[in-house]
Amino acid sequence: MMSDPIEYLMDVWPLSTGTEDHLTSHHLLLRDRVRNEAFQEAIRRVVRPGDLALDVGAGTGILSAFAIQAGAQHVYLVESEDILSCAQEIFKHAGWLDRATFIRGMADRVTFQGGKVDAILIELIGNFGIDENILSVLPTVRNKALKKGGKIVPAGLRLFVVPIMEESLEREFGVYRSVLYGIDFSPLARLADNNIYLLNFRNARRLAEPQLLAEFDFLTCESDTIESRVNFSITEQGRMIGLAGWFEIDLCEGISLSNPPNENRTHWDQIIFPIGEAQAVEKGDRVSFRFRYNTTAGEDQWAWSGVIHTRGGIRRFDFCNADRFLLPKVRTRHTVELKTKN
Ligand SMILES: C[S@@+](CC[C@H](N)C(=O)[O-])C[C@H]1O[C@@H](n2cnc3c(N)ncnc32)[C@H](O)[C@@H]1O
């Protein structure tokens, strides 16, 4: 038995399409022992023998399987992708098919009728918690299907940010501000800065105390919009390249999961909000950060801006993932008139 699957497994992915393709991302989840053991224990504490449970975004069905292990009478697995057939195979093999209903579709568009469930299990948790649309999917499903006094695993979510220094990332971002091979790539800087990046921080330096950016109680939250401001007092001299962001989820009383920079305990990475060119900061400097998030027509919009107050002056940044100059995808065939050489 391996003690730590994250340490010992190799990165091996199938070169194929279809269900196997989806297995690739679920493979990452299945080998994340920290995540899985925390969910298993939380579900054991929350789901009572005889309960009905609804698994939103069921994937391989692992959370439903934990609910069956905890004594659930019946589980409803809703999943938008064909990974659901893998869940079905696992349940068939375990002899649990008569205790499960498999629904292929978007959970927020399913009509639930008759009774209500005792527990909702949902792991639509992205690297920054909100980036798998949990804020729009969960309230819709909860309001339709969860009985009064019912439980949700996880019960809540918190988001944290901190100004950060990371030398290799500063060099990476530098590509978009450089002249390379005699070509000036700086026209790409704005596009690059209007992105949120995913990184597994190993050697990042926090330049201030982390701040709580937003907090959600999944039993009551209704809005999928975030509008938040936080202030930092710089505690360490360094070169700020942006703000690192991560989440903490409360699976149940006493069990939480988190993915802060440099810890690498789970499969989740951290995100980074760039600020453009790196900024030298010193102890006592101040950074204010504003974050806006909403899902308009199914598209996530992330906007982040701020002001850095240093002894040398004030520096502002203002970015949004919707601010792009990319051409739309075109599928038409083109005819190009070529010149004849003089
Ligand atoms: C992070 S995975 C979690 C899978 C599984 N619950 C687990 O914990 O291993 C999220 C799953 O939710 C599915 N999903 C995302 N949005 C969904 C939606 N609105 N309705 C149903 N399934 C959804 C994805 O296809 C994916 O399989």
The ligand as an SDF file (V2000), in Angstrom:
LIG
                    3D

 27 29  0  0  0  0  0  0  0  0999 V2000
  -13.8980   18.1850   -9.7740 C   0  0  0  0  0  0  0  0  0  0  0  0
  -14.8930   16.9670  -10.5050 S   0  0  0  0  0  0  0  0  0  0  0  0
  -15.4400   16.0590   -9.0790 C   0  0  0  0  0  0  0  0  0  0  0  0
  -15.8440   14.6540   -9.3840 C   0  0  0  0  0  0  0  0  0  0  0  0
  -16.1960   13.8090   -8.1660 C   0  0  0  0  0  0  0  0  0  0  0  0
  -17.3400   14.3460   -7.4740 N   0  0  0  0  0  0  0  0  0  0  0  0
  -15.0180   13.7090   -7.2290 C   0  0  0  0  0  0  0  0  0  0  0  0
  -15.0940   14.2970   -6.1490 O   0  0  0  0  0  0  0  0  0  0  0  0
  -14.0310   13.0650   -7.5880 O   0  0  0  0  0  0  0  0  0  0  0  0
  -16.3240   17.8520  -11.0070 C   0  0  0  0  0  0  0  0  0  0  0  0
  -17.2520   17.0720  -11.9020 C   0  0  0  0  0  0  0  0  0  0  0  0
  -18.4480   17.8170  -12.0530 O   0  0  0  0  0  0  0  0  0  0  0  0
  -18.9000   17.7530  -13.3850 C   0  0  0  0  0  0  0  0  0  0  0  0
  -19.7400   18.9630  -13.5730 N   0  0  0  0  0  0  0  0  0  0  0  0
  -19.3260   20.2390  -13.6680 C   0  0  0  0  0  0  0  0  0  0  0  0
  -20.3710   21.0860  -13.7300 N   0  0  0  0  0  0  0  0  0  0  0  0
  -21.4880   20.3030  -13.6790 C   0  0  0  0  0  0  0  0  0  0  0  0
  -22.8840   20.5760  -13.7080 C   0  0  0  0  0  0  0  0  0  0  0  0
  -23.3570   21.8360  -13.8010 N   0  0  0  0  0  0  0  0  0  0  0  0
  -23.7360   19.5440  -13.6480 N   0  0  0  0  0  0  0  0  0  0  0  0
  -23.2840   18.2530  -13.5740 C   0  0  0  0  0  0  0  0  0  0  0  0
  -21.9660   17.9450  -13.5450 N   0  0  0  0  0  0  0  0  0  0  0  0
  -21.0830   18.9440  -13.5790 C   0  0  0  0  0  0  0  0  0  0  0  0
  -17.6350   17.6670  -14.2040 C   0  0  0  0  0  0  0  0  0  0  0  0
  -17.8590   17.0640  -15.4590 O   0  0  0  0  0  0  0  0  0  0  0  0
  -16.7420   16.8230  -13.2980 C   0  0  0  0  0  0  0  0  0  0  0  0
  -16.8660   15.4610  -13.5970 O   0  0  0  0  0  0  0  0  0  0  0  0
  1  2  1  0
  2  3  1  0
  2 10  1  0
  3  4  1  0
  4  5  1  0
  5  6  1  0
  5  7  1  0
  7  8  2  0
  7  9  1  0
 10 11  1  0
 11 12  1  0
 11 26  1  0
 12 13  1  0
 13 14  1  0
 13 24  1  0
 14 15  1  0
 14 23  1  0
 15 16  2  0
 16 17  1  0
 17 18  1  0
 17 23  2  0
 18 19  1  0
 18 20  2  0
 20 21  1  0
 21 22  2  0
 22 23  1  0
 24 25  1  0
 24 26  1  0
 26 27  1  0
M  CHG  2   2   1   9  -1
M  END
$$$$
